[in-house]
Amino acid sequence: DGEVHISELKNGNTEMFWNPTSEVRRQRLKRHIVLFEEQTEFESERLWQHVTSAINKGDQHKATQEKFVLEEEQRNAARERRENGTEWKPLLFRHDATTNEWHYKYEDLRPWDPLNDIAQFEKNGILQTMERHLSPRMTNHKTTCINNQIARHKRSAKDCRRRKASDQPSNHSQNTESSCSTPESVQELSDDDGKYLDVTGSGFESLCAQCGKEMNHLKEIHSAVLSLQRAQQDIHR
């Protein structure tokens, strides 16, 4: 929030590098914190609450004591695991043996896409990005679902034709209704690669639960964002 200066050690000159204006401060991202009563035992705000309270009160001695208590508990827990032969398996971090460093498993270092990315949020310690359009991962997943449905429909159609041919009693009964008829709303399936049919017809099942749930969620988020944008425009006017 403050000014940043660059100082040249050789000549002692100092110049302004960054000076955030009040407008810049108003536009910064808002910080959202999980409600204290909803936090788990080892989340930072709850775990370090007594240390934080002592620091805010200016009681450095009390803060040091509370910090020692926490660290001693962690050392005792590590000692018990070693004695019991229990392996510690981190949920959110992985150890790089080459550099001897710990790395967050779900880090997302790609540039922010203002045209597609709506918001980044954390759930159960995992950072996720809400997008306006399906990511390549979800697009591939959706395509796989559709292809699986097409394959099932092809097998079903072949079985129908096979049963029709074997169950045909005589020429005069060819016009009788078959129990394995193909829905009229479904177009003929094509074996040509790259040609997709009307997958919204009644001959196909709906997308898998994961696709449908995420698509509905994206629609709700997109609708909410549009509503907020309209409200902001009204406020500016």
C-alpha positions in Angstrom: 0.0 0.0 0.0 3.0 2.3 0.4 5.7 3.9 -1.7 8.6 1.9 -3.1 11.9 3.5 -3.8 15.0 2.4 -5.7 18.4 3.4 -4.2 21.6 3.3 -6.2 24.4 2.3 -3.8 27.1 3.7 -6.0 26.0 7.3 -6.1 23.4 7.3 -3.3 20.6 8.5 -5.7 17.0 7.5 -4.8 14.1 7.5 -7.2 10.4 6.6 -6.9 9.5 3.2 -8.3 5.9 2.8 -7.1 3.5 5.2 -5.5 -0.1 3.7 -5.3 -2.7 6.3 -5.6 -6.0 6.2 -3.7 -7.7 5.0 -7.0 -5.2 2.1 -7.2 -5.9 1.2 -3.5 -9.7 1.2 -4.2 -9.2 -1.2 -7.1 -7.1 -3.8 -5.3 -8.5 -7.3 -4.8 -10.6 -7.7 -1.6 -9.4 -10.3 0.9 -11.9 -12.9 1.9 -11.3 -15.1 5.0 -13.1 -18.2 6.1 -15.2 -17.5 9.1 -13.3 -18.3 12.3 -15.9 -20.7 13.6 -15.7 -22.7 10.3 -11.9 -23.0 10.3 -10.3 -26.3 11.2 -7.9 -26.9 14.1 -4.7 -26.4 12.1 -5.7 -23.4 9.9 -3.3 -20.5 10.5 -5.7 -17.9 11.9 -7.1 -20.4 14.5 -3.8 -22.1 15.2 -1.9 -18.8 15.8 -4.7 -16.9 17.4 -3.0 -16.5 20.8 0.3 -15.4 19.2 -1.6 -12.9 17.0 -3.6 -11.5 20.0 -0.4 -11.0 22.0 1.3 -9.2 19.1 -1.7 -6.9 18.6 -1.5 -6.0 22.3 2.2 -5.3 22.1 3.0 -8.1 24.5 6.1 -9.6 22.9 6.9 -11.8 25.9 3.4 -13.4 25.8 3.7 -13.8 22.0 7.0 -15.6 22.4 5.6 -17.9 25.0 2.6 -18.9 22.9 4.8 -19.5 19.9 7.0 -21.8 22.0 3.9 -23.8 23.1 2.9 -24.4 19.5 6.3 -25.4 18.3 6.8 -27.7 21.3 3.5 -29.5 20.5 4.7 -30.0 16.9 8.1 -31.3 18.0 6.4 -33.8 20.4 4.0 -35.0 17.7 7.0 -35.5 15.3 8.8 -37.4 18.0 5.8 -39.7 18.6 5.5 -40.5 14.9 9.1 -41.5 14.7 8.8 -43.7 17.8 5.7 -45.4 16.3 7.1 -45.6 12.8 4.3 -43.5 11.4 5.0 -41.9 8.1 3.9 -38.3 7.7 2.0 -37.8 4.4 1.4 -34.1 3.6 -1.9 -33.5 1.8 -1.1 -30.3 0.0 2.7 -30.3 -0.4 5.3 -32.5 -2.1 9.0 -32.7 -1.3 11.5 -32.2 -4.1 14.5 -34.4 -3.2 16.7 -32.7 -5.7 16.4 -29.2 -4.2 15.3 -30.3 -0.8 12.3 -27.9 -1.0 8.6 -28.3 -0.4 6.2 -27.3 -3.2 2.4 -26.8 -3.2 0.8 -29.6 -5.2 -1.9 -27.6 -6.8 0.0 -24.4 -7.8 -1.4 -22.8 -10.9 1.3 -20.6 -12.5 -0.4 -19.8 -15.8 -1.1 -16.2 -16.6 -4.6 -14.8 -15.6 -7.0 -14.8 -18.5 -9.3 -11.8 -18.1 -11.6 -13.0 -20.9 -12.2 -16.5 -19.5 -11.2 -16.5 -15.8 -13.9 -15.3 -13.4 -12.4 -15.9 -10.0 -9.9 -17.9 -8.1 -10.9 -19.5 -4.9 -9.7 -22.0 -2.3 -11.6 -25.1 -1.2 -10.2 -27.6 1.3 -6.7 -26.2 0.7 -6.9 -26.6 -3.1 -6.7 -23.4 -5.3 -9.2 -23.5 -8.2 -10.1 -21.1 -11.0 -13.7 -20.6 -12.0 -13.9 -20.1 -15.8 -16.5 -18.8 -18.2 -15.8 -21.6 -20.6 -14.7 -25.2 -20.1 -11.0 -25.7 -19.7 -9.3 -28.1 -22.1 -9.4 -30.8 -19.4 -13.2 -30.5 -19.0 -13.7 -30.2 -22.8 -11.9 -33.5 -23.3 -13.9 -35.0 -20.5 -17.2 -33.8 -22.1 -16.1 -35.1 -25.5 -15.3 -38.5 -24.0 -18.7 -38.7 -22.4 -20.4 -37.9 -25.8 -18.3 -40.4 -27.7 -19.1 -43.1 -25.1 -22.8 -42.3 -25.5 -22.5 -42.5 -29.3 -20.7 -45.9 -29.0 -23.5 -47.2 -26.8 -26.2 -46.0 -29.1 -24.4 -47.7 -32.1 -24.3 -51.0 -30.2 -28.0 -50.6 -29.3 -29.0 -49.9 -32.9 -27.1 -52.9 -34.2 -28.7 -55.2 -31.6 -32.1 -53.8 -32.6 -31.5 -54.5 -36.3 -30.2 -58.0 -35.5 -33.3 -58.8 -33.4 -35.6 -57.4 -36.0 -34.1 -59.6 -38.7 -34.3 -62.7 -36.6 -37.8 -62.1 -35.3 -39.4 -61.3 -38.7 -42.1 -63.9 -39.0 -43.5 -63.3 -42.5 -43.9 -60.7 -45.2 -47.4 -59.6 -44.1 -46.2 -58.8 -40.6 -43.3 -56.5 -41.5 -45.3 -53.4 -40.7 -46.0 -54.3 -37.1 -44.6 -52.2 -34.4 -41.2 -53.2 -33.1 -40.3 -53.0 -29.4 -36.8 -51.8 -30.4 -37.7 -48.8 -32.6 -35.2 -45.9 -33.0 -36.5 -42.5 -31.8 -37.3 -40.3 -34.8 -35.6 -37.3 -33.3 -32.2 -38.9 -33.4 -30.3 -38.6 -36.7 -28.5 -41.5 -38.3 -25.2 -42.0 -36.7 -22.1 -41.3 -38.9 -18.8 -43.2 -38.6 -16.9 -40.4 -40.2 -14.4 -38.8 -37.8 -15.0 -35.2 -36.8 -18.8 -35.4 -37.7 -21.0 -34.8 -34.6 -24.7 -35.5 -34.6 -27.5 -33.9 -32.6 -26.6 -35.2 -29.2 -29.5 -33.3 -27.7 -31.9 -35.8 -29.2 -33.9 -38.2 -27.1 -31.7 -41.1 -28.3 -28.8 -40.0 -26.1 -28.4 -39.9 -22.4 -27.7 -36.6 -20.7 -24.0 -35.7 -20.0 -22.5 -37.3 -17.0 -23.3 -35.9 -13.6 -19.9 -34.2 -13.3 -20.3 -32.3 -16.6 -23.9 -31.4 -15.9 -23.1 -30.2 -12.4 -20.2 -28.0 -13.5 -22.0 -26.6 -16.4 -25.0 -25.6 -14.2 -22.6 -24.1 -11.7 -20.8 -22.1 -14.4 -24.1 -20.7 -15.7 -25.1 -19.6 -12.2 -21.7 -17.9 -11.6 -21.9 -16.2 -15.1 -25.5 -15.0 -14.4 -24.4 -13.6 -11.0 -21.4 -11.8 -12.6 -23.6 -10.2 -15.2 -26.0 -9.0 -12.5 -23.1 -7.4 -10.6 -21.8 -5.7 -13.7 -25.2 -4.2 -14.4 -25.4 -3.0 -10.8 -21.9 -1.4 -11.1 -22.9 0.4 -14.3 -26.0 1.8 -12.6 -23.9 3.0 -9.7 -21.4 4.7 -12.1 -24.3 6.5 -13.9 
